[in-house]
Amino acid sequence: MDKESPPVEPTPAEPTPLYVSIPQAAKIAGVSKDMMRKWADAVYKPIPHITSGRKKLIRVSAIEPYAMTKERI
């Protein structure tokens, strides 16, 4: 007799963090860490971020819209 396998429980997805480090944000955007750092350090319209000690944490929801403003047509 074939045994039926038990139903597979879906694994809960990791919640998306609100803020990520510069290396993580660079990976999400597909740019270098240096470029993401420049975006965070920009005097005029920097990418939305918070500072935690010496670290800058980039708002995940702002990465795609900000990168799109850097496109040239």
N, CA, C and O atoms as a CHARMM CRD file, in Angstrom:
* protein
*
  292
    1    1 MET  N      0.83100  -1.17700   0.00000 PROA 1      0.00000
    2    1 MET  CA     0.00000   0.00000   0.00000 PROA 1      0.00000
    3    1 MET  C      0.87800   1.24300   0.00000 PROA 1      0.00000
    4    1 MET  O      1.89500   1.32400   0.68900 PROA 1      0.00000
    5    2 ASP  N      0.44700   2.18900  -0.78900 PROA 2      0.00000
    6    2 ASP  CA     1.16400   3.45700  -0.80600 PROA 2      0.00000
    7    2 ASP  C      0.66100   4.33900   0.32200 PROA 2      0.00000
    8    2 ASP  O     -0.54000   4.51600   0.52400 PROA 2      0.00000
    9    3 LYS  N      1.60900   4.87400   1.03600 PROA 3      0.00000
   10    3 LYS  CA     1.23500   5.81000   2.10000 PROA 3      0.00000
   11    3 LYS  C      1.16000   7.20300   1.51200 PROA 3      0.00000
   12    3 LYS  O      2.02100   7.61200   0.73300 PROA 3      0.00000
   13    4 GLU  N      0.14700   7.90800   1.88400 PROA 4      0.00000
   14    4 GLU  CA     0.05000   9.30700   1.43400 PROA 4      0.00000
   15    4 GLU  C      0.95500  10.15300   2.31000 PROA 4      0.00000
   16    4 GLU  O      1.00800   9.99300   3.53000 PROA 4      0.00000
   17    5 SER  N      1.66500  11.05700   1.65300 PROA 5      0.00000
   18    5 SER  CA     2.52800  11.92200   2.43500 PROA 5      0.00000
   19    5 SER  C      1.67200  12.99000   3.10900 PROA 5      0.00000
   20    5 SER  O      0.64900  13.41000   2.56800 PROA 5      0.00000
   21    6 PRO  N      2.09500  13.42100   4.28600 PROA 6      0.00000
   22    6 PRO  CA     1.30900  14.44400   4.99200 PROA 6      0.00000
   23    6 PRO  C      1.34800  15.75700   4.21700 PROA 6      0.00000
   24    6 PRO  O      2.30300  16.03500   3.49200 PROA 6      0.00000
   25    7 PRO  N      0.30800  16.55000   4.37700 PROA 7      0.00000
   26    7 PRO  CA     0.30200  17.83600   3.66400 PROA 7      0.00000
   27    7 PRO  C      1.49300  18.69400   4.08800 PROA 7      0.00000
   28    7 PRO  O      1.90100  18.70200   5.25000 PROA 7      0.00000
   29    8 VAL  N      2.02400  19.40000   3.12700 PROA 8      0.00000
   30    8 VAL  CA     3.18700  20.24900   3.39800 PROA 8      0.00000
   31    8 VAL  C      2.69500  21.61000   3.87400 PROA 8      0.00000
   32    8 VAL  O      1.89900  22.27700   3.21400 PROA 8      0.00000
   33    9 GLU  N      3.18900  21.99100   5.02100 PROA 9      0.00000
   34    9 GLU  CA     2.84200  23.31200   5.56800 PROA 9      0.00000
   35    9 GLU  C      3.68300  24.36300   4.86900 PROA 9      0.00000
   36    9 GLU  O      4.89800  24.19700   4.75600 PROA 9      0.00000
   37   10 PRO  N      3.07300  25.44100   4.39700 PROA 10     0.00000
   38   10 PRO  CA     3.89900  26.49400   3.78700 PROA 10     0.00000
   39   10 PRO  C      4.78400  27.13800   4.85000 PROA 10     0.00000
   40   10 PRO  O      4.34300  27.40100   5.96800 PROA 10     0.00000
   41   11 THR  N      6.00900  27.38100   4.49000 PROA 11     0.00000
   42   11 THR  CA     6.91600  28.01700   5.43500 PROA 11     0.00000
   43   11 THR  C      6.64600  29.52100   5.43200 PROA 11     0.00000
   44   11 THR  O      6.50700  30.12400   4.36800 PROA 11     0.00000
   45   12 PRO  N      6.57300  30.11200   6.58700 PROA 12     0.00000
   46   12 PRO  CA     6.31200  31.55100   6.62000 PROA 12     0.00000
   47   12 PRO  C      7.48100  32.32000   6.01100 PROA 12     0.00000
   48   12 PRO  O      8.64700  32.03600   6.28500 PROA 12     0.00000
   49   13 ALA  N      7.14400  33.28100   5.19400 PROA 13     0.00000
   50   13 ALA  CA     8.18000  34.08800   4.54800 PROA 13     0.00000
   51   13 ALA  C      8.80200  35.02400   5.56600 PROA 13     0.00000
   52   13 ALA  O      8.14300  35.49000   6.49600 PROA 13     0.00000
   53   14 GLU  N     10.08300  35.28800   5.37100 PROA 14     0.00000
   54   14 GLU  CA    10.77500  36.25400   6.22500 PROA 14     0.00000
   55   14 GLU  C     10.14300  37.61800   6.00900 PROA 14     0.00000
   56   14 GLU  O      9.92000  38.01400   4.86500 PROA 14     0.00000
   57   15 PRO  N      9.85500  38.33100   7.06000 PROA 15     0.00000
   58   15 PRO  CA     9.32800  39.68300   6.84200 PROA 15     0.00000
   59   15 PRO  C     10.41000  40.57800   6.23900 PROA 15     0.00000
   60   15 PRO  O     11.58100  40.50000   6.61100 PROA 15     0.00000
   61   16 THR  N     10.00000  41.41200   5.31700 PROA 16     0.00000
   62   16 THR  CA    10.94800  42.32200   4.68100 PROA 16     0.00000
   63   16 THR  C     11.30600  43.41700   5.67200 PROA 16     0.00000
   64   16 THR  O     10.41500  44.04600   6.24300 PROA 16     0.00000
   65   17 PRO  N     12.59900  43.65600   5.88800 PROA 17     0.00000
   66   17 PRO  CA    12.97900  44.71800   6.82100 PROA 17     0.00000
   67   17 PRO  C     12.65300  46.08900   6.24100 PROA 17     0.00000
   68   17 PRO  O     12.61600  46.25900   5.02300 PROA 17     0.00000
   69   18 LEU  N     12.42100  47.05500   7.10500 PROA 18     0.00000
   70   18 LEU  CA    12.14500  48.41900   6.65200 PROA 18     0.00000
   71   18 LEU  C     13.41600  49.10300   6.18100 PROA 18     0.00000
   72   18 LEU  O     13.39100  49.88700   5.23200 PROA 18     0.00000
   73   19 TYR  N     14.52100  48.81000   6.83800 PROA 19     0.00000
   74   19 TYR  CA    15.81400  49.42700   6.51700 PROA 19     0.00000
   75   19 TYR  C     16.87300  48.34700   6.39500 PROA 19     0.00000
   76   19 TYR  O     16.82800  47.33600   7.09400 PROA 19     0.00000
   77   20 VAL  N     17.83000  48.57200   5.49600 PROA 20     0.00000
   78   20 VAL  CA    18.93900  47.63500   5.32100 PROA 20     0.00000
   79   20 VAL  C     20.24900  48.41100   5.25500 PROA 20     0.00000
   80   20 VAL  O     20.26200  49.62200   5.03600 PROA 20     0.00000
   81   21 SER  N     21.34200  47.69400   5.44800 PROA 21     0.00000
   82   21 SER  CA    22.66800  48.31700   5.38500 PROA 21     0.00000
   83   21 SER  C     22.98400  48.72300   3.94300 PROA 21     0.00000
   84   21 SER  O     22.30800  48.30300   3.00400 PROA 21     0.00000
   85   22 ILE  N     24.01500  49.54000   3.79000 PROA 22     0.00000
   86   22 ILE  CA    24.42400  49.98400   2.45200 PROA 22     0.00000
   87   22 ILE  C     24.78900  48.79300   1.55400 PROA 22     0.00000
   88   22 ILE  O     24.36000  48.77700   0.40000 PROA 22     0.00000
   89   23 PRO  N     25.55900  47.79400   2.02000 PROA 23     0.00000
   90   23 PRO  CA    25.84100  46.65900   1.13700 PROA 23     0.00000
   91   23 PRO  C     24.57500  45.90200   0.70100 PROA 23     0.00000
   92   23 PRO  O     24.46400  45.48200  -0.45100 PROA 23     0.00000
   93   24 GLN  N     23.62900  45.73400   1.62600 PROA 24     0.00000
   94   24 GLN  CA    22.38600  45.04500   1.27600 PROA 24     0.00000
   95   24 GLN  C     21.56700  45.87600   0.28600 PROA 24     0.00000
   96   24 GLN  O     21.00700  45.33400  -0.66700 PROA 24     0.00000
   97   25 ALA  N     21.49700  47.18100   0.51100 PROA 25     0.00000
   98   25 ALA  CA    20.74800  48.06200  -0.38800 PROA 25     0.00000
   99   25 ALA  C     21.37200  48.06700  -1.77700 PROA 25     0.00000
  100   25 ALA  O     20.65900  48.08500  -2.78100 PROA 25     0.00000
  101   26 ALA  N     22.69700  48.05200  -1.83600 PROA 26     0.00000
  102   26 ALA  CA    23.38800  48.02200  -3.12600 PROA 26     0.00000
  103   26 ALA  C     23.05500  46.74700  -3.88300 PROA 26     0.00000
  104   26 ALA  O     22.85900  46.77200  -5.09800 PROA 26     0.00000
  105   27 LYS  N     22.99100  45.64500  -3.17300 PROA 27     0.00000
  106   27 LYS  CA    22.66000  44.36400  -3.80800 PROA 27     0.00000
  107   27 LYS  C     21.22900  44.40100  -4.34800 PROA 27     0.00000
  108   27 LYS  O     20.97400  43.93400  -5.45800 PROA 27     0.00000
  109   28 ILE  N     20.29700  44.95100  -3.57100 PROA 28     0.00000
  110   28 ILE  CA    18.90900  45.05300  -4.01200 PROA 28     0.00000
  111   28 ILE  C     18.80400  45.89900  -5.27300 PROA 28     0.00000
  112   28 ILE  O     18.08000  45.54700  -6.20500 PROA 28     0.00000
  113   29 ALA  N     19.52800  47.01800  -5.30100 PROA 29     0.00000
  114   29 ALA  CA    19.46400  47.94700  -6.43000 PROA 29     0.00000
  115   29 ALA  C     20.30000  47.50300  -7.61600 PROA 29     0.00000
  116   29 ALA  O     20.10200  47.98400  -8.73100 PROA 29     0.00000
  117   30 GLY  N     21.23500  46.58900  -7.38600 PROA 30     0.00000
  118   30 GLY  CA    22.11000  46.14700  -8.46400 PROA 30     0.00000
  119   30 GLY  C     23.19000  47.16100  -8.79400 PROA 30     0.00000
  120   30 GLY  O     23.63100  47.26800  -9.93900 PROA 30     0.00000
  121   31 VAL  N     23.61300  47.90900  -7.77100 PROA 31     0.00000
  122   31 VAL  CA    24.69600  48.88000  -7.94900 PROA 31     0.00000
  123   31 VAL  C     25.81200  48.55000  -6.96100 PROA 31     0.00000
  124   31 VAL  O     25.65400  47.69500  -6.09000 PROA 31     0.00000
  125   32 SER  N     26.93200  49.23400  -7.11000 PROA 32     0.00000
  126   32 SER  CA    28.05700  48.98400  -6.20100 PROA 32     0.00000
  127   32 SER  C     27.78800  49.60200  -4.82500 PROA 32     0.00000
  128   32 SER  O     26.93900  50.48100  -4.67800 PROA 32     0.00000
  129   33 LYS  N     28.52400  49.12700  -3.83300 PROA 33     0.00000
  130   33 LYS  CA    28.41600  49.70900  -2.49200 PROA 33     0.00000
  131   33 LYS  C     28.84600  51.17000  -2.52100 PROA 33     0.00000
  132   33 LYS  O     28.26500  52.00300  -1.82400 PROA 33     0.00000
  133   34 ASP  N     29.85600  51.48400  -3.32000 PROA 34     0.00000
  134   34 ASP  CA    30.31800  52.86800  -3.42300 PROA 34     0.00000
  135   34 ASP  C     29.22800  53.77900  -3.98200 PROA 34     0.00000
  136   34 ASP  O     29.05100  54.90000  -3.50600 PROA 34     0.00000
  137   35 MET  N     28.49700  53.30000  -4.99000 PROA 35     0.00000
  138   35 MET  CA    27.41600  54.10300  -5.56800 PROA 35     0.00000
  139   35 MET  C     26.30200  54.32200  -4.54400 PROA 35     0.00000
  140   35 MET  O     25.78000  55.43100  -4.42700 PROA 35     0.00000
  141   36 MET  N     25.93700  53.28100  -3.80700 PROA 36     0.00000
  142   36 MET  CA    24.88400  53.42000  -2.79600 PROA 36     0.00000
  143   36 MET  C     25.33400  54.39900  -1.71400 PROA 36     0.00000
  144   36 MET  O     24.53400  55.19800  -1.22700 PROA 36     0.00000
  145   37 ARG  N     26.60900  54.33800  -1.33800 PROA 37     0.00000
  146   37 ARG  CA    27.14900  55.26300  -0.33800 PROA 37     0.00000
  147   37 ARG  C     27.08100  56.69800  -0.85900 PROA 37     0.00000
  148   37 ARG  O     26.75700  57.61500  -0.10400 PROA 37     0.00000
  149   38 LYS  N     27.38700  56.89900  -2.15000 PROA 38     0.00000
  150   38 LYS  CA    27.28700  58.23600  -2.74700 PROA 38     0.00000
  151   38 LYS  C     25.85100  58.73100  -2.71100 PROA 38     0.00000
  152   38 LYS  O     25.60000  59.90100  -2.42300 PROA 38     0.00000
  153   39 TRP  N     24.90300  57.83700  -3.00600 PROA 39     0.00000
  154   39 TRP  CA    23.49200  58.23500  -2.96700 PROA 39     0.00000
  155   39 TRP  C     23.08600  58.64300  -1.55100 PROA 39     0.00000
  156   39 TRP  O     22.32000  59.59100  -1.37500 PROA 39     0.00000
  157   40 ALA  N     23.59100  57.93700  -0.54900 PROA 40     0.00000
  158   40 ALA  CA    23.24200  58.25900   0.84300 PROA 40     0.00000
  159   40 ALA  C     23.93400  59.52800   1.32100 PROA 40     0.00000
  160   40 ALA  O     23.39300  60.25300   2.15500 PROA 40     0.00000
  161   41 ASP  N     25.13500  59.80400   0.79600 PROA 41     0.00000
  162   41 ASP  CA    25.90600  60.97800   1.21600 PROA 41     0.00000
  163   41 ASP  C     25.60900  62.23000   0.39900 PROA 41     0.00000
  164   41 ASP  O     26.14500  63.30000   0.68800 PROA 41     0.00000
  165   42 ALA  N     24.75900  62.10500  -0.61700 PROA 42     0.00000
  166   42 ALA  CA    24.47500  63.24200  -1.49700 PROA 42     0.00000
  167   42 ALA  C     23.92800  64.42500  -0.70200 PROA 42     0.00000
  168   42 ALA  O     23.08100  64.25500   0.17500 PROA 42     0.00000
  169   43 VAL  N     24.41400  65.61300  -1.01300 PROA 43     0.00000
  170   43 VAL  CA    23.94100  66.82800  -0.34700 PROA 43     0.00000
  171   43 VAL  C     22.55300  67.18900  -0.86900 PROA 43     0.00000
  172   43 VAL  O     21.67800  67.59000  -0.10100 PROA 43     0.00000
  173   44 TYR  N     22.35800  67.04300  -2.18100 PROA 44     0.00000
  174   44 TYR  CA    21.08600  67.36700  -2.81600 PROA 44     0.00000
  175   44 TYR  C     20.30500  66.08100  -3.05900 PROA 44     0.00000
  176   44 TYR  O     20.72900  65.24100  -3.85200 PROA 44     0.00000
  177   45 LYS  N     19.18700  65.92200  -2.39500 PROA 45     0.00000
  178   45 LYS  CA    18.28900  64.76900  -2.53400 PROA 45     0.00000
  179   45 LYS  C     18.98500  63.41200  -2.33300 PROA 45     0.00000
  180   45 LYS  O     19.09500  62.63300  -3.27900 PROA 45     0.00000
  181   46 PRO  N     19.44900  63.12800  -1.12000 PROA 46     0.00000
  182   46 PRO  CA    20.02000  61.79900  -0.85900 PROA 46     0.00000
  183   46 PRO  C     18.91200  60.73800  -0.80800 PROA 46     0.00000
  184   46 PRO  O     17.73900  61.06600  -0.63000 PROA 46     0.00000
  185   47 ILE  N     19.29000  59.48100  -0.96400 PROA 47     0.00000
  186   47 ILE  CA    18.31300  58.39800  -0.82500 PROA 47     0.00000
  187   47 ILE  C     17.82600  58.39500   0.62900 PROA 47     0.00000
  188   47 ILE  O     18.63400  58.58700   1.53700 PROA 47     0.00000
  189   48 PRO  N     16.53500  58.18200   0.87000 PROA 48     0.00000
  190   48 PRO  CA    16.02600  58.17600   2.25100 PROA 48     0.00000
  191   48 PRO  C     16.74400  57.12500   3.11100 PROA 48     0.00000
  192   48 PRO  O     16.83100  55.95100   2.74900 PROA 48     0.00000
  193   49 HSD  N     17.24700  57.57900   4.24300 PROA 49     0.00000
  194   49 HSD  CA    17.98600  56.70000   5.14200 PROA 49     0.00000
  195   49 HSD  C     17.92800  57.25500   6.55900 PROA 49     0.00000
  196   49 HSD  O     17.54500  58.40400   6.78500 PROA 49     0.00000
  197   50 ILE  N     18.31700  56.41100   7.50300 PROA 50     0.00000
  198   50 ILE  CA    18.49000  56.84700   8.88100 PROA 50     0.00000
  199   50 ILE  C     19.93700  56.54400   9.26500 PROA 50     0.00000
  200   50 ILE  O     20.58400  55.68300   8.66800 PROA 50     0.00000
  201   51 THR  N     20.42400  57.25000  10.25100 PROA 51     0.00000
  202   51 THR  CA    21.77500  57.01200  10.73900 PROA 51     0.00000
  203   51 THR  C     21.67800  56.33500  12.09700 PROA 51     0.00000
  204   51 THR  O     20.95900  56.78900  12.98800 PROA 51     0.00000
  205   52 SER  N     22.40500  55.25200  12.23600 PROA 52     0.00000
  206   52 SER  CA    22.44500  54.52000  13.49200 PROA 52     0.00000
  207   52 SER  C     23.91200  54.43100  13.88900 PROA 52     0.00000
  208   52 SER  O     24.64400  53.56900  13.40400 PROA 52     0.00000
  209   53 GLY  N     24.33100  55.32400  14.76900 PROA 53     0.00000
  210   53 GLY  CA    25.75100  55.41100  15.09200 PROA 53     0.00000
  211   53 GLY  C     26.48500  55.93700  13.87300 PROA 53     0.00000
  212   53 GLY  O     26.16800  57.01500  13.37000 PROA 53     0.00000
  213   54 ARG  N     27.46600  55.18200  13.39500 PROA 54     0.00000
  214   54 ARG  CA    28.18100  55.58100  12.18300 PROA 54     0.00000
  215   54 ARG  C     27.60400  54.92700  10.93300 PROA 54     0.00000
  216   54 ARG  O     28.02300  55.22800   9.81600 PROA 54     0.00000
  217   55 LYS  N     26.63600  54.02500  11.13000 PROA 55     0.00000
  218   55 LYS  CA    26.04200  53.29200  10.01700 PROA 55     0.00000
  219   55 LYS  C     24.86100  54.04000   9.42800 PROA 55     0.00000
  220   55 LYS  O     24.09100  54.67000  10.15300 PROA 55     0.00000
  221   56 LYS  N     24.71800  53.97200   8.12000 PROA 56     0.00000
  222   56 LYS  CA    23.53700  54.50100   7.45300 PROA 56     0.00000
  223   56 LYS  C     22.69200  53.31300   7.02500 PROA 56     0.00000
  224   56 LYS  O     23.18800  52.36300   6.42000 PROA 56     0.00000
  225   57 LEU  N     21.41100  53.38400   7.35000 PROA 57     0.00000
  226   57 LEU  CA    20.48000  52.32700   6.97200 PROA 57     0.00000
  227   57 LEU  C     19.50900  52.89400   5.94400 PROA 57     0.00000
  228   57 LEU  O     18.86600  53.91700   6.18000 PROA 57     0.00000
  229   58 ILE  N     19.41100  52.22000   4.80600 PROA 58     0.00000
  230   58 ILE  CA    18.63000  52.69200   3.67300 PROA 58     0.00000
  231   58 ILE  C     17.21400  52.12500   3.75300 PROA 58     0.00000
  232   58 ILE  O     17.03200  50.93700   4.02100 PROA 58     0.00000
  233   59 ARG  N     16.20600  52.98200   3.51900 PROA 59     0.00000
  234   59 ARG  CA    14.81300  52.53400   3.52200 PROA 59     0.00000
  235   59 ARG  C     14.56800  51.66600   2.29200 PROA 59     0.00000
  236   59 ARG  O     14.73200  52.12900   1.16400 PROA 59     0.00000
  237   60 VAL  N     14.18000  50.41900   2.50300 PROA 60     0.00000
  238   60 VAL  CA    14.00000  49.45700   1.41200 PROA 60     0.00000
  239   60 VAL  C     12.97700  49.95000   0.39200 PROA 60     0.00000
  240   60 VAL  O     13.20300  49.83300  -0.81300 PROA 60     0.00000
  241   61 SER  N     11.86900  50.49200   0.85400 PROA 61     0.00000
  242   61 SER  CA    10.81400  50.92300  -0.07400 PROA 61     0.00000
  243   61 SER  C     11.24200  52.09800  -0.94700 PROA 61     0.00000
  244   61 SER  O     10.57800  52.39600  -1.93900 PROA 61     0.00000
  245   62 ALA  N     12.32900  52.76500  -0.60100 PROA 62     0.00000
  246   62 ALA  CA    12.79800  53.91700  -1.37600 PROA 62     0.00000
  247   62 ALA  C     13.83400  53.54500  -2.42700 PROA 62     0.00000
  248   62 ALA  O     14.15700  54.36400  -3.28800 PROA 62     0.00000
  249   63 ILE  N     14.36100  52.32500  -2.37500 PROA 63     0.00000
  250   63 ILE  CA    15.46500  51.95500  -3.25900 PROA 63     0.00000
  251   63 ILE  C     15.05600  52.00500  -4.73300 PROA 63     0.00000
  252   63 ILE  O     15.72200  52.66400  -5.53200 PROA 63     0.00000
  253   64 GLU  N     13.97900  51.32300  -5.10000 PROA 64     0.00000
  254   64 GLU  CA    13.58600  51.28600  -6.51700 PROA 64     0.00000
  255   64 GLU  C     13.19800  52.66000  -7.04600 PROA 64     0.00000
  256   64 GLU  O     13.69800  53.05900  -8.09800 PROA 64     0.00000
  257   65 PRO  N     12.31400  53.41400  -6.35000 PROA 65     0.00000
  258   65 PRO  CA    11.96600  54.74000  -6.87900 PROA 65     0.00000
  259   65 PRO  C     13.17300  55.67200  -6.99400 PROA 65     0.00000
  260   65 PRO  O     13.27500  56.43600  -7.95400 PROA 65     0.00000
  261   66 TYR  N     14.07800  55.61400  -6.03100 PROA 66     0.00000
  262   66 TYR  CA    15.25700  56.48100  -6.08200 PROA 66     0.00000
  263   66 TYR  C     16.15500  56.09900  -7.25700 PROA 66     0.00000
  264   66 TYR  O     16.64000  56.96500  -7.98500 PROA 66     0.00000
  265   67 ALA  N     16.37300  54.79500  -7.43500 PROA 67     0.00000
  266   67 ALA  CA    17.21500  54.34700  -8.55600 PROA 67     0.00000
  267   67 ALA  C     16.61600  54.76600  -9.89300 PROA 67     0.00000
  268   67 ALA  O     17.34800  55.10000 -10.82600 PROA 67     0.00000
  269   68 MET  N     15.30300  54.75100  -9.98900 PROA 68     0.00000
  270   68 MET  CA    14.64400  55.14200 -11.23600 PROA 68     0.00000
  271   68 MET  C     14.87500  56.62400 -11.55600 PROA 68     0.00000
  272   68 MET  O     14.88700  57.01500 -12.72300 PROA 68     0.00000
  273   69 THR  N     15.05600  57.43900 -10.52100 PROA 69     0.00000
  274   69 THR  CA    15.33500  58.87100 -10.77700 PROA 69     0.00000
  275   69 THR  C     16.73200  59.06100 -11.34400 PROA 69     0.00000
  276   69 THR  O     17.03200  60.11200 -11.91000 PROA 69     0.00000
  277   70 LYS  N     17.58600  58.06000 -11.19800 PROA 70     0.00000
  278   70 LYS  CA    18.95500  58.15000 -11.70100 PROA 70     0.00000
  279   70 LYS  C     19.08600  57.68300 -13.14900 PROA 70     0.00000
  280   70 LYS  O     20.15500  57.80300 -13.74800 PROA 70     0.00000
  281   71 GLU  N     18.00300  57.15000 -13.71000 PROA 71     0.00000
  282   71 GLU  CA    18.04100  56.69200 -15.10200 PROA 71     0.00000
  283   71 GLU  C     18.14000  57.87800 -16.04200 PROA 71     0.00000
  284   71 GLU  O     17.63100  58.96400 -15.76300 PROA 71     0.00000
  285   72 ARG  N     18.79400  57.64700 -17.14100 PROA 72     0.00000
  286   72 ARG  CA    18.88300  58.67000 -18.18800 PROA 72     0.00000
  287   72 ARG  C     18.23700  58.11700 -19.44000 PROA 72     0.00000
  288   72 ARG  O     18.40700  56.94600 -19.78000 PROA 72     0.00000
  289   73 ILE  N     17.50800  58.95700 -20.10900 PROA 73     0.00000
  290   73 ILE  CA    16.81000  58.53800 -21.33200 PROA 73     0.00000
  291   73 ILE  C     17.57500  58.99800 -22.54200 PROA 73     0.00000
  292   73 ILE  O     17.15300  58.74500 -23.67100 PROA 73     0.00000
